[in-house]
């Protein structure tokens, strides 16, 4: 599994998931409640797409985002579970 660190990589992953499920952009857009042009922008890596809509697309694909901490320069990592639990 490769980390996704750019909007272009995120869009490519969404496109790959859509194609793996045999869906057209029109079909996925309808399932996610977004427009086909917006979905096209997401898949091509437009940096200003709305997070809520992107999450709707992932939900329509039955795909979830998992946060994996990357060790910092001193080897420490952030406890994402604690951050999420505390609502920070």
N, C-alpha and C positions, 0 to 999 in steps of 0.2 A: 504494500500500500504506500503510495507516494503522498506526501503532504500537499494540500492545496493552499498555496500562499498568494495567489493572484486571482483577480476576477476572471481572467482568461482561462485559467486552470479550472476554476469553479464552473464556468460556462461549458467547458469541454466535458467535464464530468457529468453535468446535467444532460448534455446532448447524447453522450454515450449511454447513460441510463435510459433515456427516452428511446433510443434506437434499439437497445437490448430488449426493451419491452414491446417493440414493434409498433410504437406510436408515432404518428405524424405530429408536427408542431401544432396543427389545428386541433387534433384530438387531445393532446396534453394541455393545451391552453384552455380548452373547454372544461376538462376535468379539474383544472386548478383555478378556474375563474379569472383568468387573465387573458389579455389579447394576444393573438399570434405575433404581431409586430413586437410587443414587449418581450415575449418569450424568445424571439429571435435575438433581441438585444442582449438578453441574459446569456444565451448560448454563445454569443460572440464576445462576451467579456466586458460589456459596458459597465463602467465602474459605478454609475449612479443609479442602478436599479434598486427598487425598494426591498428592504429585507423581508417585510411581511409577505410580499408577493413571492419572493424567492422561496420562503418557507412553505407557502401554499403549493408551489410547484414540487418541492421535495416531498411533501405529504401526498400529493397526487401520485407520485412515483413510488410511494412506500419506501422512501429513503430517509435516513436520519443523519444528522451531523453529530459526530463524536469529537469532543475536544480532547486532544492528547497533549499533555504538557511537554514542551521541548526544554531540555536542560539549558540553563543560562551559562554564561562564561565561567562562573564559579561552581558549576555542577548542580546548583539548586534548581528546584522546579516549583511552580505555583500549584497549590492544592485547589484545583478547579471545583472539586466536590464541595469544599468548605465555602468557596466564593458563591457558588450557586445556592447552597443551603442558606447562606446569610443574606442572599439577595443583594449582594454588592454589585 
